């Protein structure tokens, strides 16, 4: 497994949360509030420049929000770690809303 410098710096190899969703495990390395009433519902997230939409589960939206917040605060380590997480678990959605 190839671990990026961002994953190493933020210790992304040790998840804080493990989400089982649609038969797959997602390791969430960030301290996020992942509570939601309807966890089966997908949430549409538009690309802020093109308007193209990606449908994401609640926990991926939480990581997306973390990336956007990290960008606002110029926290490049957290932002890059979040982008690496997205590329690993949601590559198509990454290309739609983050690339």
N, C-alpha and C positions, 0 to 999 in steps of 0.2 A: 504494500500500500504506500502510495506516495503522499507524504504529509507536507503541506506548505508551511512556510515560515509563520504565517498568520495562525494556522491551526496549532502549531507548536507554542507560539507566544501566548495564546489564549487558552491553552490546554484543552483543545477541542477533541482530544482523544478520550477524555473522561466526561461523558455526558451528564448534565444535571437532570435531564428528563429523557425518558425513552417512551416514545409514542408508538403504539401499535395501531396502524390505520390501514385498512383494506389489505390485510395480510402481510404488511411489510413493517419493519421496525425503523423508526426514525430517531436518531440520537440528537437531542437538542442540547448543545453545550452552553447555552446562554441562560441566565436567570430571568425567565419570562413568566408572566402570568398567563397560563394556558387554560384558564377556566372559560367555559362557554356552555350555554344550555344545549344547543343543537350541534353536536359534533359531527353529524353526518352531512351537514350542509356545506356546500362549497361557496366560497366568497369570491366574487369577481373583483379583480384588481386591475385597473387600467394603467397602461404605460403613460407616464406623466407627460411625455412629449408627443407620442403618436396616437394615443387613445386606444391602441390595441389592447384587448382584454385577455388576462389569464385567470382561470378559475383555480383557486387554491383552498386547501383545508385550513382551518383556523390556526393551527400551529405554524404553518408556513407564512400566513399573513402576519403573525406575531414576529417572525424573523424578518420579514420584509419591512415591517414598521421599525424594527431595531436598526436595520440598514439605513433607512431614511433618516432616522434620528441621529445616527452616528455621522452621517454625511453633514447634517446641519451643524453639528458640534465639532466638525473636523477631526473626528476620531477615526483615523484611517485604519488602525489595527482592527477595531471592531467591525468596521464597514467591510474590509477585505475578508475577514473571517466569515461574516454573514454571506458574502458573495460566494466564497468557496463552498459553504454549506449548500447554498442554492444550486450551484453547478453540480454538486454531488447528488442531491436528492431530487431536484426539479429542473433538469437541464433545459427542457423545452420552455418551461415557464420563465426561466432565467433569461432565455433568448428573447422572449416576448416583452417582459417588463423591466429587465435590469441591464441588458446589454446595449 
